[in-house]
Amino acid sequence: MDARSTLAADERQTLQFFFEHLRDAVERTDAPADELLYNASILAHYALTSTTSLDFPRAPASLDMVFDVFVLDRSQQTDPEVMEAAGSLCLLLTGFFGAQLKHRHNLEWYAGLGASFYDRAAVYSAERRRREMMAAMAMRFTFWRRQQARLARELADQATLNQYPLLFNNPN
């Protein structure tokens, strides 16, 4: 068996990883399961997508890219899929990666932008269930942003503990 096959994770495994870890990190036990799954799917999607991918939406390189693609170019602001992608990128970058970006960007401004993208996705979605999910994400954007940031901290802490197991698991 080669090393690549032992390290690879498929879409299901990646979604399961983020779902379980996000569920454990969420500060409220009454967080809606469909929103939890949606957020886990965002994290899983971007974990498996390259910044150079031709697939839409590709993994974000920065919040600058969000501004250039979704704010400066207003031609697709009535497309619900484009607005959902823009909202998910803002959520990921201001939530999960917020600690790394807070010194370079106004995260509150981008969070407001992300919520408005989800709101537009809700307005223009044809399917009722999709409209409801997009409206919920717009309304609870701050909550989910906070949960993604919490998950990022917990995963980083876990990686640190695993990196130095003798220091943290010393029975003496």
Summary of the structure (lengths in Angstrom):
residues: 172
radius of gyration: 17.3
end to end distance: 38.5
largest distance: 63.5
contacts: 492
relative contact order: 0.13
helix: 72%
strand: 0%
